[in-house]
Amino acid sequence: MSGEMDKPLISLHLVDSDSSLAKVPDEAPKVGILGSGDFARSLATRLVGSGFKVVVGSRNPKRTAGLFPSAAQVTFQEEAVSSPEVIFVAVFREHYSSLCSLSEQLAGKILVDVSNPTEQEHLQHRESNAEYLASLFPTCTVVKAFNVISAWTLQAGPRDGNRQVPICSDQPEAKRAVSEMALTMGFMPMDMGSLASAREVEAMPLRLLPAWKVPTLLALGLFVCFYAYNFVRDVLQPYMQESQNKFFKLPVSVVNTTLPCVAYVLLSLVYLPGVLAAALQLRRGTKYQRFPDWLDHWLQHRKQIGLLSFFCAALHALYSFCLPLRRAHRYDLVNLAVKQVLANKSHLWVEEEVWRMEIYLSLGVLALGTLSLLAVTSLPSIANSLNWREFSFVQSSLGFVALVLSTLHTLTYGWTRAFEESRYKFYLPPTFTLTLLVPCVVILAKALFLLPCISRRLTRIRRGWERDGAIKFTLPTDHALAEKTSHV
């Protein structure tokens, strides 16, 4: 092939830049690779850099030899599979049948399937790619591995990507051999069981942010609800009752009023399940009972909910900076100046409003800064550098401080507005009064749990104390179960 399609996606500069890849000791273990695509080239680079002797099998070795590290031997497929005991199959499923001519040379060898199906292929075929490969080569041992690792991660190193490598096979010895290779390459092997698990392993790269689906839908639902509520209050009510056209507020003003509501409620929803879990443990008098499924899933999604809260808060800050840039704001300033001149007022200064705005902005900046610290420590690279006490302090204690600061920020914004009759448009309360409900419940519950009588009891329960003081065991005796009680 000639032209743009002939150019490899992987840069040759990356392959040849490391002088350590130039020579590999003759006694190094030999590994074979079938395929000459981007993943095969990255895999060869990683294997050579990890001390393996690599033999690449290609249908056209002359054309592809220059794309691989100079230490890798590129030859025909028949020669590449003759001596290595472990061979990586880096070709697509539809090309597996083209390897059937190598059945005799591959007999008794370990085939590592690194392929991934498309979403349509995954739904179309009931058996996984690895199982299909095993059916074509019954005399070989097939291992599913490295399919969740990208070509870039192989070249740049596991520090830039996920280190875990799920591995499954029906032969423990083959799994052990591939696991040792993964460790040598700098990855963390994860035993997924027999080859029947290959379908689940192949589904992993097809999932698009599985842990973010529920939190994202929750955030979108809150945004739509609050946006509609603010639209009715700030746009529809003036238009219907005062004949004022304020639809220009929809792109910026209404969005900016909605974002802090969503961020505030999401932040409170991060700490509400902890309150509910503590209340359940106090009621049950033990920690050895499972939480309901909905609460368990809620607890598992707290990180994603918190990051979405930070995202909405950051957007609110950016929108607030843009408010003075609007032409509508400039017209309002001109109109205010004209009214001041017509009213013969040379000085317009409201001390209470000045102080309120100063405190309001200061609390908002502090809340956003604390949320930023929470978001940064949620990154795996930062979280791994903290011990458990440090991570717990940031995520729990500082997170609660962020919730308190956000509450004070909201209360300062409201000031006395919640008691003004003009604020209840269409008899609807101001938006900030609605957002205060859940956070105030969380803060009051947290304060209640700090009381010594409750705090000591909760601590004892979480350290293993049970209200009953007994554990019941059931032992089989002559086809009957006799209940025994042991006091601890």
C-alpha positions in Angstrom: 0.0 0.0 0.0 1.1 3.6 -0.6 -0.2 6.9 0.5 -1.5 8.0 3.9 -3.0 4.5 4.7 0.5 3.0 4.7 1.7 5.2 7.5 1.7 3.5 11.0 -0.3 5.1 13.8 2.6 4.5 16.2 5.5 6.8 15.8 8.8 5.1 14.8 10.6 7.7 16.9 9.2 6.2 20.1 10.3 2.8 19.1 13.9 3.7 18.2 14.5 6.4 20.8 15.5 3.9 23.6 18.9 2.6 23.0 18.3 -0.3 25.4 16.0 -1.8 22.8 18.8 -2.3 20.3 20.1 -5.5 21.7 18.6 -8.4 23.7 20.7 -11.1 25.3 20.6 -14.5 23.5 19.5 -16.3 26.7 16.4 -14.1 27.1 13.1 -15.9 26.9 11.6 -16.0 23.4 8.1 -14.8 22.7 6.2 -14.9 19.4 3.7 -12.4 18.0 1.3 -13.1 15.2 0.2 -9.8 13.6 1.8 -6.5 12.5 -0.8 -3.9 13.5 -0.4 -1.0 16.0 -1.0 -3.2 19.0 1.5 -5.8 17.8 4.1 -3.1 17.3 3.5 -1.6 20.8 3.5 -5.1 22.3 6.8 -5.9 20.7 8.3 -2.7 22.0 7.2 -3.4 25.5 8.4 -7.0 25.4 11.8 -6.1 24.1 12.1 -3.3 26.7 11.2 -5.9 29.4 14.0 -8.2 28.4 12.2 -10.7 26.1 13.4 -11.9 22.7 10.6 -11.2 20.3 9.9 -12.9 17.0 7.1 -11.4 14.9 5.2 -13.3 12.3 3.9 -11.4 9.4 2.5 -12.2 5.9 4.8 -9.6 4.4 7.9 -9.3 6.7 9.8 -7.0 4.3 7.1 -4.3 4.4 6.6 -4.4 8.1 10.1 -5.0 9.4 10.9 -1.3 9.6 7.9 -0.6 11.9 9.2 -2.8 14.7 12.1 -2.3 17.1 15.5 -3.3 15.6 15.9 -5.9 18.4 12.7 -7.7 17.3 13.0 -10.3 14.6 10.3 -10.0 11.8 9.8 -13.1 9.7 7.1 -15.2 8.2 4.4 -16.7 10.4 5.6 -20.3 10.0 9.1 -19.4 11.2 7.8 -17.1 14.0 5.8 -19.9 15.8 8.4 -22.7 15.5 10.5 -22.0 18.6 8.6 -19.7 21.1 6.3 -21.5 23.7 4.2 -18.4 24.3 2.7 -16.7 21.2 0.5 -13.6 21.2 -2.3 -13.6 18.7 -2.7 -10.0 17.7 -5.1 -10.4 14.8 -8.9 -9.8 14.5 -11.4 -12.6 15.0 -12.3 -12.8 11.3 -8.7 -13.6 10.5 -8.3 -16.5 13.0 -9.2 -19.0 10.2 -6.1 -17.8 8.2 -3.9 -19.2 11.0 -5.3 -22.8 10.7 -2.5 -23.7 8.4 -0.2 -23.3 11.4 -2.0 -25.9 13.5 0.9 -28.4 13.5 3.5 -25.8 14.5 1.2 -24.4 17.2 0.4 -27.7 18.8 1.1 -27.7 22.6 1.9 -24.0 22.7 0.3 -21.2 24.7 -1.8 -18.7 22.6 -2.5 -15.4 24.2 -5.6 -13.8 22.7 -5.4 -10.0 22.9 -8.3 -9.2 20.6 -11.4 -7.2 21.4 -14.8 -7.5 19.6 -16.9 -4.5 18.6 -20.1 -3.9 20.5 -22.1 -5.4 17.6 -19.8 -8.4 17.4 -20.1 -8.9 21.2 -23.9 -9.0 20.9 -23.8 -11.2 17.8 -21.5 -14.0 19.0 -22.4 -15.9 22.1 -18.9 -17.3 22.5 -15.9 -15.0 23.2 -13.1 -14.5 20.8 -10.8 -16.5 23.0 -13.2 -19.4 23.1 -13.6 -19.3 19.4 -9.8 -19.4 19.0 -9.6 -22.4 21.4 -12.1 -24.2 19.2 -10.0 -23.7 16.2 -6.8 -24.9 17.9 -7.8 -27.7 20.3 -4.2 -28.8 20.8 -3.2 -25.4 22.1 -3.8 -23.7 25.5 -5.5 -20.3 25.0 -5.1 -17.5 27.5 -7.1 -14.3 27.4 -5.0 -11.3 28.5 -3.8 -7.8 27.7 -7.0 -6.9 25.8 -7.8 -4.0 28.2 -4.4 -2.4 27.7 -4.1 0.1 24.9 -1.3 0.4 22.5 -0.3 3.7 24.0 -0.1 2.3 27.5 2.2 -0.5 26.2 4.6 2.0 24.7 4.5 4.8 27.3 4.4 2.4 30.2 1.8 1.3 32.8 2.3 4.5 34.8 0.3 6.3 32.1 -2.6 3.9 32.1 -4.4 1.1 34.0 -1.9 -1.4 35.4 -4.4 -4.2 35.9 -4.4 -7.1 33.3 -7.3 -9.5 33.6 -6.2 -13.0 32.7 -8.3 -16.2 32.3 -7.6 -19.7 31.0 -8.5 -23.3 31.7 -4.9 -24.2 32.4 -3.4 -22.8 35.7 0.2 -23.3 34.4 -0.5 -21.2 31.3 -2.1 -18.5 33.4 0.9 -18.5 35.7 3.3 -18.1 32.8 1.4 -15.2 31.3 1.0 -13.6 34.8 4.8 -13.7 35.3 5.2 -12.0 31.9 2.7 -9.3 32.9 4.6 -8.7 36.1 7.9 -8.5 34.2 6.3 -5.9 31.8 5.3 -3.8 34.8 1.6 -4.7 35.0 -0.6 -6.3 37.7 -2.1 -9.6 36.6 -5.6 -10.2 37.9 -6.9 -13.9 37.8 -10.4 -14.0 36.3 -10.8 -17.7 36.4 -11.5 -20.1 33.5 -11.7 -19.3 29.8 -15.5 -19.0 30.3 -14.8 -15.6 31.8 -13.3 -14.4 28.6 -16.6 -13.0 27.4 -16.8 -10.8 30.5 -13.1 -9.7 30.1 -13.8 -8.8 26.5 -16.8 -6.7 27.6 -14.7 -4.5 29.8 -13.3 -2.2 27.0 -16.8 -1.9 25.6 -18.2 -0.2 28.7 -18.4 3.5 28.5 -17.9 4.9 32.0 -20.2 2.3 33.7 -19.8 3.9 37.2 -20.9 7.3 35.8 -24.3 6.4 34.3 -26.4 6.8 37.4 -24.6 10.0 38.8 -24.8 11.6 35.3 -28.5 10.9 35.0 -29.0 12.2 38.5 -27.1 15.4 37.7 -29.0 15.9 34.4 -32.3 15.3 36.1 -31.6 17.9 38.8 -30.4 20.4 36.2 -33.6 20.0 34.1 -35.8 20.3 37.2 -34.0 23.4 38.6 -33.7 25.0 35.1 -37.5 24.6 34.5 -38.2 26.0 38.0 -36.0 29.0 37.5 -37.4 29.5 34.0 -40.9 29.8 35.5 -39.9 32.2 38.2 -37.4 34.4 36.3 -38.7 34.4 32.7 -42.3 33.2 32.5 -43.7 35.1 35.5 -42.4 38.6 34.3 -43.6 37.9 30.8 -47.1 36.8 31.9 -47.8 39.3 34.7 -45.6 42.3 33.9 -45.3 41.9 30.0 -41.5 42.0 30.3 -39.5 40.0 27.8 -36.7 38.4 29.7 -36.1 35.4 27.5 -32.5 36.7 26.9 -31.8 35.2 30.4 -32.1 31.7 29.2 -28.5 31.1 27.9 -26.5 32.6 30.8 -28.5 33.9 33.8 -30.9 31.0 34.2 -28.1 28.5 33.7 -25.9 30.3 36.2 -28.8 30.2 38.7 -29.3 26.5 38.1 -25.7 25.3 38.3 -25.1 26.2 42.0 -28.4 24.5 42.9 -27.3 21.3 41.2 -23.8 21.5 42.7 -25.1 22.1 46.2 -27.6 19.3 46.2 -25.1 16.8 44.6 -22.6 17.7 47.4 -25.2 17.0 50.0 -26.1 13.7 48.3 -22.5 12.6 48.7 -22.8 12.7 52.5 -26.4 11.8 52.9 -25.9 8.0 52.4 -23.3 8.0 55.2 -25.8 9.5 57.5 -28.4 6.9 56.5 -25.9 4.1 56.9 -25.0 5.3 60.4 -28.7 5.5 61.4 -29.3 2.0 60.2 -26.3 0.7 62.2 -27.6 2.4 65.3 -31.0 1.0 64.8 -29.8 -2.5 64.2 -27.2 -2.4 66.8 -24.7 -4.2 64.6 -22.5 -3.7 61.5 -22.8 -7.3 60.3 -26.0 -6.8 58.3 -26.0 -5.8 54.7 -27.3 -2.4 53.7 -30.2 -2.3 51.2 -29.1 -2.6 47.6 -30.1 1.0 46.8 -28.0 2.3 49.7 -25.1 0.1 48.8 -25.1 1.4 45.2 -25.5 4.9 46.5 -22.4 4.6 48.7 -20.4 3.2 45.8 -21.3 6.2 43.5 -20.3 9.0 46.0 -17.0 9.7 44.2 -18.7 10.3 40.9 -21.4 12.4 42.5 -18.8 14.5 44.2 -16.8 15.1 41.0 -20.0 16.1 39.2 -20.7 18.6 42.0 -17.3 20.1 41.6 -17.8 20.3 37.8 -21.1 22.2 38.3 -19.5 24.5 40.9 -16.6 25.3 38.6 -19.0 26.1 35.7 -21.0 28.4 38.1 -17.8 30.3 38.9 -17.0 30.7 35.2 -20.5 31.8 34.4 -20.4 34.3 37.3 -17.3 35.9 35.9 -19.0 36.2 32.5 -22.1 38.0 33.9 -20.6 41.6 33.8 -19.6 41.0 30.1 -23.2 40.7 29.0 -24.6 43.6 27.1 -27.8 43.3 29.2 -25.7 44.1 32.3 -24.3 47.2 30.6 -27.8 48.4 29.8 -28.8 47.9 33.4 -25.9 49.9 34.6 -26.7 52.8 32.3 -30.4 52.7 33.3 -29.4 52.7 37.0 -27.1 55.7 36.4 -29.9 57.6 34.5 -32.4 57.0 37.3 -29.8 58.2 39.9 -29.3 61.4 38.0 -33.0 62.0 37.5 -33.6 61.4 41.2 -30.8 63.9 42.1 -28.9 61.3 44.0 -25.1 62.0 44.0 -24.3 59.0 46.2 -25.8 55.5 46.1 -24.4 53.1 48.7 -26.2 50.4 50.7 -23.9 49.3 53.5 -25.8 46.1 54.2 -25.8 45.0 50.6 -22.0 45.7 50.3 -21.2 43.6 53.3 -23.6 40.8 52.2 -21.9 40.6 48.8 -18.4 40.6 50.2 -19.2 37.8 52.6 -21.1 35.9 50.0 -18.3 35.9 47.5 -15.7 35.0 50.1 -17.6 32.0 51.3 -18.2 30.9 47.7 -14.4 31.1 46.9 -13.6 29.1 50.0 -16.2 26.4 49.2 -15.0 26.1 45.6 -11.3 25.9 46.8 -12.2 23.1 49.3 -14.2 21.2 46.5 -11.1 21.6 44.3 -9.0 19.9 46.9 -11.5 17.0 47.2 -11.5 16.6 43.4 -7.7 16.5 43.2 -7.4 13.9 45.9 -9.9 11.7 44.1 -7.4 11.2 41.3 -5.7 7.8 41.7 -2.2 9.2 41.4 -2.8 11.6 44.3 -4.9 9.1 46.4 -2.2 6.5 46.1 0.3 8.9 47.7 -1.9 9.3 50.8 -2.3 6.9 53.7 -5.8 5.9 54.8 -6.1 8.5 57.6 -5.0 11.4 55.3 -7.4 10.3 52.5 -10.3 9.9 55.0 -9.6 13.3 56.5 -9.7 15.0 53.2 -12.7 13.2 51.8 -14.7 13.1 55.0 -13.7 16.0 57.3 -12.8 18.6 54.6 -15.8 17.4 52.5 -18.1 18.2 55.4 -16.4 21.6 55.7 -17.1 22.2 52.0 -20.8 21.4 52.7 -20.9 23.8 55.6 -19.2 26.6 53.6 -21.6 26.0 50.7 -24.5 26.2 53.1 -23.2 29.5 54.6 -22.7 30.8 51.0 -26.3 30.0 50.2 -27.7 31.5 53.4 -25.6 34.7 52.8 -27.0 34.9 49.3 -30.6 34.5 50.7 -30.0 36.9 53.6 -33.6 38.3 54.2 -34.9 37.5 50.7 -36.7 34.4 51.9 -39.0 36.6 54.0 -39.8 39.1 51.2 -43.2 38.6 49.6 -42.0 39.8 46.2 -39.6 36.8 46.0 -42.5 34.4 45.9 -43.3 34.5 42.2 -46.3 32.5 41.2 -46.4 31.6 44.9 -43.2 29.6 44.3 -40.4 30.0 47.0 -37.0 31.2 45.9 -34.8 28.4 44.5 -32.2 28.6 47.2 -34.7 27.8 49.9 -35.4 24.5 48.2 -31.7 23.6 47.9 -31.2 24.1 51.6 -33.5 21.2 52.6 -31.2 18.2 52.1 -27.9 19.9 53.1 -29.5 21.2 56.4 -30.7 17.7 57.2 -27.2 16.2 56.6 -25.5 18.9 58.7 -28.0 18.5 61.6 -27.7 14.7 61.5 -23.9 15.0 61.5 -24.0 17.3 64.5 -26.3 14.8 66.2 -23.9 12.0 65.7 -21.2 14.1 67.3 -23.0 13.9 70.7 -21.0 11.7 73.0 -23.8 9.3 73.8 -24.4 8.6 70.1 -20.8 8.9 69.0 -19.5 6.3 71.5 -22.2 3.9 70.6 -21.6 4.2 66.9 -17.9 3.8 67.4 -18.4 0.6 69.4 -20.7 -0.8 66.7 -18.2 -0.1 64.0 -15.5 -1.9 66.0 -17.5 -5.1 66.1 -19.8 -4.6 69.2 -23.3 -6.0 68.8 -26.4 -5.1 70.8 -27.5 -8.7 71.3 -24.0 -9.8 72.4 -24.5 -13.2 70.9 -23.6 -15.0 67.6 -25.8 -17.9 66.6 -24.4 -21.0 64.9 -26.3 -23.8 63.2 -24.7 -27.3 63.1 -26.2 -30.4 61.3 -27.0 -33.4 63.5 -28.6 -36.4 61.9 -30.3 -34.5 59.1 -31.5 -31.9 61.6 -30.1 -28.5 62.5 -29.5 -27.8 66.1 -29.1 -24.1 67.0 -26.2 -23.3 69.3 -25.5 -19.9 70.9 -22.1 -18.7 71.8 -21.8 -15.5 73.9 -18.9 -13.1 73.0 
